[in-house]
């Protein structure tokens, strides 16, 4: 099933998203409860994260095929860039200095949403017959390390074709370390919340982004126990 995330349809599907998020996190809690070895726990958490990444990536890539012309699904930067600490001090998650990430379209997880069928057809043919050519003024993306997730917000049709044809690389000039958010933000799969006062911050465009974030927090905690 392809999920649509326009405001009106998202409101109708919110119970479904919440249920799927809760089921995923139930699997995670069972893993932490029944597995006694931290290394084994991390292996299983990594497996779940890889599966969820493939699921959301494929879902977004297929939208232009399954949805009608002019569909309303939208995506945005996956994680909040602003947060507050326990004292109410406000911070912005800044890109790492002098850091960039080369993203391999053959292997890396890129969240990208193509929206025009004609442009998509042209990109499919072009990338099939020719090498993928990266253009820094067109292929715009940012990268979230530790979760190992790229979000592309321009050049979406050629990037989509490159992902499916498994050809090419792009560069994400802005690299964010999401571990900075772990102590200050949480999600229920529908919205982001301030960890300290439970204030609602913003909605998620996809519950699976929330699954990845919450699993990453748990994985990080396990790694600190080594």
ChimeraX attribute file (.defattr): number of C-alpha atoms within 10 A of each C-alpha:
attribute: neighborCount
match mode: 1-to-1
recipient: residues
	/A:1	5
	/A:2	12
	/A:3	15
	/A:4	19
	/A:5	20
	/A:6	14
	/A:7	13
	/A:8	10
	/A:9	13
	/A:10	18
	/A:11	11
	/A:12	11
	/A:13	14
	/A:14	15
	/A:15	12
	/A:16	12
	/A:17	20
	/A:18	16
	/A:19	14
	/A:20	16
	/A:21	21
	/A:22	16
	/A:23	12
	/A:24	16
	/A:25	18
	/A:26	12
	/A:27	13
	/A:28	19
	/A:29	14
	/A:30	10
	/A:31	16
	/A:32	19
	/A:33	10
	/A:34	9
	/A:35	14
	/A:36	10
	/A:37	9
	/A:38	15
	/A:39	13
	/A:40	13
	/A:41	20
	/A:42	21
	/A:43	11
	/A:44	17
	/A:45	21
	/A:46	17
	/A:47	12
	/A:48	18
	/A:49	19
	/A:50	14
	/A:51	12
	/A:52	17
	/A:53	23
	/A:54	15
	/A:55	12
	/A:56	20
	/A:57	18
	/A:58	19
	/A:59	18
	/A:60	22
	/A:61	23
	/A:62	15
	/A:63	18
	/A:64	20
	/A:65	14
	/A:66	12
	/A:67	15
	/A:68	11
	/A:69	11
	/A:70	10
	/A:71	15
	/A:72	15
	/A:73	19
	/A:74	16
	/A:75	18
	/A:76	14
	/A:77	16
	/A:78	17
	/A:79	19
	/A:80	17
	/A:81	14
	/A:82	14
	/A:83	20
	/A:84	18
	/A:85	16
	/A:86	12
	/A:87	7
	/A:88	11
	/A:89	8
	/A:90	10
	/A:91	11
	/A:92	12
	/A:93	15
	/A:94	13
	/A:95	17
	/A:96	12
	/A:97	10
	/A:98	8
	/A:99	11
	/A:100	16
	/A:101	17
	/A:102	12
	/A:103	21
	/A:104	17
	/A:105	21
	/A:106	14
	/A:107	11
	/A:108	17
	/A:109	21
	/A:110	27
	/A:111	26
	/A:112	27
	/A:113	26
	/A:114	23
	/A:115	22
	/A:116	15
	/A:117	15
	/A:118	10
	/A:119	13
	/A:120	19
	/A:121	13
	/A:122	14
	/A:123	20
	/A:124	19
	/A:125	12
	/A:126	15
	/A:127	22
	/A:128	16
	/A:129	9
	/A:130	9
	/A:131	11
	/A:132	21
	/A:133	15
	/A:134	16
	/A:135	11
	/A:136	13
	/A:137	8
	/A:138	12
	/A:139	20
	/A:140	20
	/A:141	25
	/A:142	22
	/A:143	27
	/A:144	20
	/A:145	14
	/A:146	14
	/A:147	18
	/A:148	17
	/A:149	18
	/A:150	23
	/A:151	20
	/A:152	22
	/A:153	19
	/A:154	16
	/A:155	19
	/A:156	24
	/A:157	25
	/A:158	24
	/A:159	33
	/A:160	27
	/A:161	25
	/A:162	25
	/A:163	24
	/A:164	15
	/A:165	15
	/A:166	18
	/A:167	19
	/A:168	18
	/A:169	20
	/A:170	21
	/A:171	19
	/A:172	21
	/A:173	19
	/A:174	18
	/A:175	20
	/A:176	21
	/A:177	16
	/A:178	20
	/A:179	16
	/A:180	13
	/A:181	21
	/A:182	16
	/A:183	15
	/A:184	18
	/A:185	24
	/A:186	21
	/A:187	23
	/A:188	19
	/A:189	25
	/A:190	21
	/A:191	17
	/A:192	20
	/A:193	20
	/A:194	20
	/A:195	19
	/A:196	15
	/A:197	12
	/A:198	13
	/A:199	11
	/A:200	14
	/A:201	16
	/A:202	14
	/A:203	15
	/A:204	22
	/A:205	23
	/A:206	22
	/A:207	23
	/A:208	21
	/A:209	20
	/A:210	23
	/A:211	23
	/A:212	20
	/A:213	24
	/A:214	20
	/A:215	21
	/A:216	21
	/A:217	19
	/A:218	17
	/A:219	18
	/A:220	15
	/A:221	12
	/A:222	15
	/A:223	12
	/A:224	7
	/A:225	7
	/A:226	7
